[in-house]
Amino acid sequence: MLIPAANRLSHISEYYFSRKLREIRKRNSQGEDIINLGIGNPDMKPSDGTIKKLIHSAMEAGNHGYQPYKGIMGLRSAISDWYLATYGVSLDPEQEILPLIGSKEGIMHISMAFLNPGDQVLVPNPGYPTYTSISKMVGAEVRYYDLEESTHWYPNFDYLAKQDLSKVKIIWLNYPHMPTGTAATDELFKNLIAFGSAHKILICHDNPYSLVLNPSPKSILAYPGAKEVALELNSLSKSHNMAGWRIGMLSGASAYINEVLKVKSNMDSGMFLPIQEAATEALSTPYAWHESRNTEYRERRKIAWQLLDSLSCSYNKKQVGMFIWAKIPEHAQDAEHFSESILNQKQVFITPGFIFGSAGVRYIRVSLCCPKDRLEAALSRIVEMKISAVKP
């Protein structure tokens, strides 16, 4: 290179899935047939009304220019209505909602808005790798807090409260939890709000999985005192099968939203109007559509459970969301070798849990974003591998 890369990249590597999916594409192009059970990339389409609205709006000559940085009022009002109907949360569409080009963008915007070099950030282990990478990009110090299966993958607030938290400004978390599929409880959010208030730590709750195989969707903003100490990210990627559309949202008190807007307005030029209008339509999708999607996921989950049983893995059937988090058998070396062995022997890719932190080294994650016939094919390959392994 002509010039060296910025120092902020010295401790950042390319996103695991970016590298792994490139490898899978290459191997498929060379004649392999790899079944990808690794990534949470919804393979079903959005509602018909959503697609029709996109097409209709895109045909309008005046809909292709720059748009407001805060998004159109119609979309913000639709988000407000959806939050009230889904979570029982009342949000001011003018002051308390900021549409985003995907919620991943919001993680960067929040970090740039509130973190200075040297500030500390509490990040879950296991947890979404982007919390770590973006914190490091803005010069913050990452402090991991361990989540353990023995305590149902919830934070140990008593333990955290005994630590020196004077430099901590943000705590990241998401429930339903990715990767473990643990659902939120009333007690969790009440304790979290009390913790943030007592230690003056901004709670950043990431909530994209709440409508997938989850009978009790919850938002932290529904609990007393939340708006003083918490921001919530949400997305249509998983809940409405719109991952590639890049439609997210940030909700919270106007003082926080306005600071994030300062960052966002200097980093993009608004969201394409037809996408905003289609998202507005998507947010009014009837419950029956969501139940139909979940019915399909339930059928897929049954096959995924059989696959994990065939691998002698253990897992909790009460998990919610579009993944299954499972512990590998005791005789296995670790999740990375376990996953690579399955990939190379039977061309089935399953995510190794180490990418979510050190607490995931004995776990794997299976995605339900794969048609039933491909899941069944993966199951057949795994069963065949097991049979071969026990032959004399």
N, C-alpha and C positions, 0 to 999 in steps of 0.2 A: 504493500500500500504506500501511497505517497506520504500520508501522515498517519501517526498512530491513532488508535481508537481512544475514546475518552476514558478517563480513569473510572468513571461510574460503571463501565462494562467489565472491569477487571475481575469482579466476583460474580458476574452474570453469564450464564451459558444459554444457548439456544433452548427454547421451550422443548421439553421432552417429546411431546406429541408432534411438534413440528418435525423433529428428526425422525421419529419412529414412523410417522405416516409417509414420509418421503421414502424411507426404506421399504415399506410395504408396497407403495406404488411401483417402485423399481422392480421388486421381486414379482409382482403381478404382471408387469410388462414383459418379464422374462419367462412367463409361462406358468408361474405358480398360481394357485387359487387360494389366497389367504383370506380367511374369514375374520373380519375385524370386530372383536367384541370389546374394544378398548375405550373408545371415545364416546362421550354423550352427545352425539350428533343426530338429532331426531330425523328419522327417515320417512315419517309420514308427513303429509302436506297440511298447511293451514286450512281453515274453513273455506268453503267455496265462496262465501260472501266476502272474505278477506281478499282473495285473489281477484275476484270480479271488481272490487273497489279499486285495487291497484291498477288494473288494466284501464278502467274507465277514467281514473284520475290522470294516468300517464298520457292518455289521448288528448287531454285538454292542453291547448297551446300555451296557456298562461301559467302552467304548473311546474315549469322547469327552471325557475330562477332561484336565487338565494332565499332562504327562509329565516325566520327569527331564531336567534340563538337559544331562546327558551322554548322553542317549539310553538306550534300553533295552539291557540286556546282550545280548539276542539279536541285535540289530543290530551292536553292537560286536564280538561274537564272529564274526558273519558277515563283517564287514570284515576281521578278523584272518585268518580262513580264506581269504578271497579274495586278500589280499595274499600269503599264503604260496603259494597255488596259482598265482597270476599272476606274481609277481615274485620269489618265493623269499625274501620278507622275513618275519621273525618279529616280531610285534607283540603286546604285552600288552594284551588288550582292556579291562582295567580302568584302566591307567595311560597308555597310549600312543596312544589313539584318541579323537577327539572328533567325533561326527557333527555336521553343520552343515546349516542350511537353505540349501543351495546353497554351492558353493565361493567364489562371489563375496562372500558374507557373511564367509568366512574371511579374505579379503584385508583387509577393514576391521577385523576382530577382531585379527588379527596386528599391523596397523599401530597400533591403539590400545593394544595391550598392550606394545609395545616401542619406539615412537617418541615422542620429545619434540619440541616445536617447536625447529627449528634443526638437528636431526639430519639426516644425509644418507642418501639411498637411491639405489642403483644400479638403473636401469631400462633394459631393452633397447630399442634403436631399430633396426629396427621391433619393436614389441611390443604387448601387450594394453593398451589405453588406460586401463583401470581402475587399473593399477599407479600411473600418474601421478596420476590424479584423486584417489584416496584418500590417497596420500602428501601431496598438497597440502592436502587437507581436515584432516589432523591436524597441519599446520604444518611438515612436513618439507620439506627441500630436495631436489629431484629432480636427480640427475646421470645423464645418459644415457650409456650405453656403446654404441657403434655395432657393429652386426652387418653384415657385408658378404658379398655373393654370392661374391666372390673367395676368401674364407676359409670357405666353406660355411656361413655364418650362425652361426658359433661365436664365443664371446667371445675376445678377445685378452688372455689373462691376463698375459702378459709386459708388455704396454702398461699394463694396469690397475695392476699391481704397482709401476710407476714413478711413479704419481700419489700425491698426498697423500690418503690414505684414513682419516685420523685421526678424521674426523667421520662416516664411513659406518658404519651399524649393520646395514643389510639390503641384500641383493642379490636382486632378483626375476628369475626366468627360468622358462621352460617348454619342455620337450622331451618329445615331439615339439613343435617350435616352431610357435606361431601368431603370424604368418600364413604363414611360409615353408614349413611342412611338413617341416622338417629333423628327422631322427630323432636320438635320443641315442646316444652311443657310450660304451663303458667308459672311454676316455681322457678324454672330456669330464667325466664325473662324478668321476673320480679327481682331475683337475686342479682342479675346482671345490671339492671338499672340502679339498684342500691350500690353496687360495686363502683360503677362509673361515677355516680354522684359523690360518693365518699372520697374517691381518689382523684376526682377531676380528670377523668379519662373519657375521651370521646368514644362511644360505642359505634362501630361500623358493622351493621348486620347485613349480610348478603343473602337474599331470599329468593333464588330463582326456581327452587324445586317444590314449592309449597303445594302446587296443584297436581303433582304427579304421584299417583298411588298413595295419597295422603288424605285420610278421611277428615282431618281437622286442621285446615290451613290456618296459620297464625302469623301475625305481624307484631314485632316488638313495639310498634307505635301505638298498639291498642292498649298499652298498659300505662297506668298513671305515672307521670313524671318522665316518660320516654322522650318526648320532644326536646326536653332540656338537655339531654345527654346522649341522644342517639340519632344516627342517620340510617336509613335503610335503602339498599339497592334492590332492584327487582328487574325482571326481564321477561320478554315474550318468547325467548329462545326455546325454553323447555316446555313452558305451560301452553304455548300456542303453536308449537312446531315451526318456529320462525327464526332459527338460529342464524341463518345466513342473511337475514334481513337487517340484523344489528339494531335492535330496538330495546333499549333499556330505560330505566328511570331511577331518579334519586328523590327520596322524600324525607322531609324533616322540617325543622323550624326555619323560618325565612332567613335568619341571621347566618346559619350555616349554608343554606342554598345560595345566598348572594355571594359568599366567598368562593364557593366552587364555580359559580358562573363567571367570576373574574378569570379563572383559569380556562374554562371551556371556551369562552368567547374569543380567546386568543389562540385556540388550537384547531377550531373547525369553523365552517361557515354555514352551519345549520344542516338539518336533515332534509333529504329529498321529500317534497310535499306529498307526492303520491304514496310514499311509504308511510308518512304520518297519517294520511287519511285512511290507508288500509289498516294501520295499527288501531286507529280509532274504531273501525269496524270490528276488528278482531276482539277488542276488549268488551264488546257486547255479545260475544258468542254465547249461545245458550248453554246451560249446564249439561244438557244431553250430549252435546258435542264433546265436552271434556270427559264425560263418563264413557263415551264410546272409545276415546283414546286410551283411557285407563283400562278398559276391558281388554283391549289389545295387549297392553303392557302386562296385564295379569296372566294372559295366556303365554306370553313370552317368558314371564318369570318362572312359570312352572317348568319349562324346558331348561332354563338356566339353573334352577335348583337341581334338576336331574344331572346336569353337566357337572356341577360342583360336587354332588354326591359321588359321581364317578371318579372324581379326583381326590376323594377322601378329605374334602375340605369341610370345615364347620362354619356355620353362619346363623344369623338371627332372622327368622321369618317375619319379624315385626318391623323390619326396615321399611322405610318409605323412599320415594324418589325413583329414578330411572337406572339405578345401579344396585348391584349386590356386592357387599363387602364380605369377604370370606377369609378365614384363617387357613393357611396351608398346613398339610399334615406334618407331624413332628419329625418324620424322617427326611423331609425336604431340606435342602441346604439353606435357601432363603428365597424370597419371592422373585427376585430378578432371575436367578437360575431356573426356578420353577417355571416362570413365564416363558423364558427363552427356550427351554426344553420343549414345551408344548408347541411353540411357534415353529421351531425347526423340525420337529418330528411329525407334526400333524397340521401345520399351516393354520393354526388358530391363534390369534393374538388376544391375550388377556393382559390387562394393565397390572404391572407389579406395584405393590403398595409403597415401595421405598420412595417413589417420586413425590409422595405426599408428606414425607418426613421420616425420621428415624423410627417413629412409632409404627410405621407401616411395613417394616422389613419382613414380617411374617404373614403378610396379607396380600390378597389380590383383589381386583375389582372387575366385575363383569358388567358391561353395559347392555341394557335392554333395547338399544336403538339398532336393532337388526331384525329383519323379517323372520317369521317363524320357520320357514323352510331352511334358511341359512343357520339358524340356531339348532335346528334338528340335525343338519349336516355336521355342525360342529360337535354335537353330542355323539353322533355316530363315530366320528373320528376319535374322540376322546375314549369312548368305550373300546374301540379297536386297539388304541394304544395301551389301554389297561390290560386287555386280553393278551396282547403281544408280550407285555412285561412279565406276565406270570407263566408264560409257556416255558417248559424245560429246555 
